[in-house]
Structures are given as structure tokens and as C-alpha cells.
Amino acid sequence: MSYLAVMLGGALGALLRFLVSTTVNKYSGLSFPAGTLVVNVLGSFILVFFTVLSIEKLSIDPVWRIFFAVGFLGAFTTFSTFSYETIALFQDGEYIKAVINVLLNNFFSLTAGIAGLIFARILI
């Protein structure tokens, strides 16, 4: 059952990542991978928020936790795309953008994770 939960969650997370990322990139008007930044930051917040709530407050079946945390959010956030886009920026000579991409993804994803922890603890 866990395998099916990961598979279905992953399919939904990957689809939503594609939709969010392409929409952000389309409307941001930036020559910067803003869509990946948005999904990584949002996913970091949601993962920590959900994990803290599901462990400390709610009684959620482990299969649903696996579906959401491993499947859905594992596919929604994307370190591999972040890595590829950063390397592509370096190869294109966009050194400053590449460094900014690394700093923004790491800083805001970690900050969002801390915010998720704080908000979940407020609700407990």
C-alpha cells in the first residue's frame, strides 16, 4: 500500500510542480528560474508544517503521511531541477544569477521550513 501511496502522490506532486513552475516562469517576466524557487520554498514550508502537525497534533494514518510527504511533496519540490538550472546559468556565463539562485533557494527554503515549524507549533 505504501508503494501505491508514493506513486499516486508523486504523480500529483509532479503535475502540480509543472503547473506552478511554468505559470510562475510565464508571468514573472524574469530571465531567472523563479518557478523552481517558488516550488522549493513553498514545498519546504508545507513539508515541515505538515510533518510537525501530523506527528505532534493530528492522528494521520502513516500511509497518508507517506502519500503526502514522500510522494506528493517529494515530487513537488525539485533539487535536481534547481541543480540543472544553476549549472545552465553558469554555462551561459550568468555567474551572478547562478550564485543568486543558490543563495535564494537555500535561504528561502530553509526560512520557509522554519516558518512551517513555527506555524505548526502555534496550532498545537
N, C-alpha and C positions, 0 to 999 in steps of 0.2 A: 504493500500500500504506500510506503514511503517513496518508492521509486516513481509511482504514478503521480504522487503529490508534487514531487520535484519537477517532473516532466511538464505537467499542466501549469504549474506556477511559472516555470521557466518560459513556456510559450507565451503566456500572458505578459510577463515582465518584459520579454524581448520586444513584443509588439508595442507595448506602451513606451518603451525606451525609444524605439524608432519614431513613433508619432511625436513624442515630446521633443526629442533631439532635432528632428527635421523641422518641426514647427518653430522652435526657438531659433535655429540657424536661419530659417527663411525670413523671420520677422525682426531679428536683431539687427540686421544690416551690417554685421561685423565680419571682418575677414579673420575670424578667430573662432575656434571650436567651442562656442558658447553652449551649444546643445549638450555636449558631453559634460561640461562643467555643471550645468543645471541638473542633469540626471544624477551625477555623482554626489552633489551637495544634497539634493532632495532625498536620494536614496540613503545617504548616511544619516540624515535626521530621522527618517521613517524607521530604518532598521534599529537604531538604538532606542528610539521611543517605543516601538513595538516590543522589542526584546525585554526591556525593563518592565513595561506594563504586563506582558504575558507571563513573566516569571514572578513578579512581585505582587501583582494585584489580581489579574484575571486567571481563571481556570480554563486555559485553552488546550485542547487536545494536541499532543505532540505532532501528530500528522499535519494539523493545520499550521502549527508553527513552522514546520519544515516546508510546507507548501509556500508560505508567505516569505519567510526569512531566507531560505536556501534557494527555492525555485524562483519565486516572483522577484524578490529584491536582488538575488544573485544575478539574474538576467537583466534586470532593470539598470543596475549600475554597471560600469564597464571600465575596468582598469586597462584592459587590452586596447580598447579604442583610444583611451587617454594616452597610452604609450605610443601607439601608432601616430596619432595626430601630433604629438610632441616631436617625435623623430622626423616626421614630414616637415614640420616647421623648421627644424634645424637644417635639414637637407635643402630646403628652399632658401636658406640664408636668413630666415626670420628668427634670429637668435634671441632677440628681446622678447618677441611673442612666445617663443618656446619656454623661456625662463618664467615669464609671467604665467603661462599655462600651468607649469609645475607648481609654482607658488600658490596660485589661486585655487587649484584643485585640492592641494593638500591643506591649505589653511582653512578654506571654507568648508570642506568635507569634515575635517576634524571639529571645527566650530559648530557645524550643524549636528554632529554626533553628540557633542556636549550639550547643545540646546535640547536635543531629543531626550537626553538623560534628565536634564533639569525639568522639562515639561512633564515627563512621565512621573517623576518623583513628586511634583506638585499635585498630580492627580491621585497619588497613592494616599 
